[in-house]
Amino acid sequence: MQLEEQGIAVAHYDMRFAKPIDEALLHEVFSKYKKVITLEDGCIIGGMGSAVIEFMADHAYTAQVKRLGIPDKFIEHGEQAELWNECGFSVEGICATVYELAGIKKATLTG
């Protein structure tokens, strides 16, 4: 994995359902991590990432959360990989977001 090759440890949690939200899982996530990225193949606004932020606020957790998904703008038709890239949640887009949250400039990475 690209991030592990750079010495960046990440965790992955699968939120299989938007409703009802998995509160036990989110308590675990926000108890362990202060930087969280949500990723969904759907609209960012009003999506699962928004529900995660609402949960965080309702339970007085503090974390830096970045939501990745389809932005609130017109997206052209195309191949799935092209659309993921345009919306910022291709592999490269996800890695760039991790680097940004970690405060790592890509030029300083090894490999």
C-alpha positions as MATLAB code, in Angstrom:
seq = 'MQLEEQGIAVAHYDMRFAKPIDEALLHEVFSKYKKVITLEDGCIIGGMGSAVIEFMADHAYTAQVKRLGIPDKFIEHGEQAELWNECGFSVEGICATVYELAGIKKATLTG';
ca = [
       0.000    0.000    0.000;
       1.310    3.433   -0.947;
       0.859    4.993    2.501;
       2.495    2.122    4.375;
       5.481    2.333    2.021;
       5.879    5.932    3.218;
       5.725    4.861    6.884;
       2.218    6.260    7.398;
      -0.041    4.058    9.533;
      -3.752    4.257    8.820;
      -6.847    2.417    9.998;
      -9.883    1.514    7.923;
     -13.408    1.221    9.271;
     -16.342    0.080    7.172;
     -19.570    1.976    7.855;
     -21.792   -0.448    5.977;
     -25.003    1.438    6.647;
     -25.788    5.137    6.879;
     -28.899    4.450    8.967;
     -28.880    3.573   11.721;
     -25.397    4.950   12.214;
     -23.000    2.596   13.978;
     -22.494    4.515   17.213;
     -20.272    1.886   18.839;
     -17.911    2.003   15.879;
     -17.816    5.807   15.881;
     -17.130    5.920   19.627;
     -14.154    3.641   18.941;
     -12.914    5.789   16.047;
     -13.160    9.117   17.872;
     -11.666    7.645   21.056;
      -8.567    6.555   19.096;
      -8.074    9.143   16.356;
      -7.919   12.919   16.048;
      -7.762   12.936   12.254;
     -10.524   11.191   10.344;
     -11.297   10.928    6.641;
     -14.713    9.815    5.481;
     -15.070    8.440    1.983;
     -18.300    7.840    0.139;
     -19.303    7.246   -3.438;
     -22.160    9.688   -2.998;
     -22.864   13.335   -2.225;
     -20.710   14.978    0.416;
     -23.417   17.403    1.547;
     -25.963   15.528    3.631;
     -24.067   12.264    3.200;
     -22.571    9.827    5.646;
     -19.612   12.115    6.326;
     -22.049   14.772    7.499;
     -23.708   12.219    9.787;
     -20.288   11.315   11.210;
     -19.597   14.996   11.948;
     -23.018   15.353   13.595;
     -22.246   12.323   15.765;
     -18.885   13.827   16.694;
     -20.492   17.119   17.709;
     -23.356   15.457   19.593;
     -20.895   13.447   21.683;
     -18.393   16.279   22.279;
     -15.550   14.624   20.374;
     -12.969   16.856   18.767;
     -11.212   15.716   15.639;
     -10.181   17.062   12.286;
     -12.558   15.455    9.781;
     -12.171   15.616    6.014;
     -15.054   14.359    3.889;
     -14.359   12.873    0.467;
     -17.155   12.194   -1.982;
     -19.087   13.793   -4.781;
     -18.944   17.602   -4.404;
     -21.957   19.859   -4.815;
     -21.275   20.675   -8.466;
     -22.044   19.216  -11.857;
     -19.884   16.183  -12.607;
     -19.455   15.122  -16.228;
     -20.143   11.552  -17.280;
     -17.179    9.258  -17.655;
     -15.457    6.089  -16.598;
     -15.617    5.356  -12.878;
     -11.876    5.881  -12.367;
     -12.057    9.263  -14.151;
     -14.933   10.379  -11.946;
     -13.204    9.257   -8.747;
     -10.176   11.267   -9.808;
     -12.274   14.346  -10.626;
     -14.053   14.144   -7.272;
     -10.804   13.657   -5.335;
     -11.342   10.146   -4.047;
      -9.129    8.148   -6.353;
      -6.175    6.402   -4.697;
      -4.059    9.478   -5.415;
      -6.731   11.801   -4.016;
      -7.114    9.784   -0.826;
      -3.336    9.675   -0.328;
      -3.093   13.435   -0.933;
      -5.741   13.989    1.745;
      -3.835   11.775    4.195;
      -0.627   13.717    3.488;
      -2.496   17.005    3.971;
      -3.986   15.940    7.318;
      -0.618   14.594    8.456;
       1.081   17.850    7.493;
       3.388   16.085    5.033;
       4.514   17.797    1.881;
       4.661   15.311   -0.979;
       8.157   16.489   -1.948;
       9.468   15.334    1.443;
       8.281   11.739    0.960;
      10.742    8.973    0.178;
      10.407    6.320   -2.496;
];
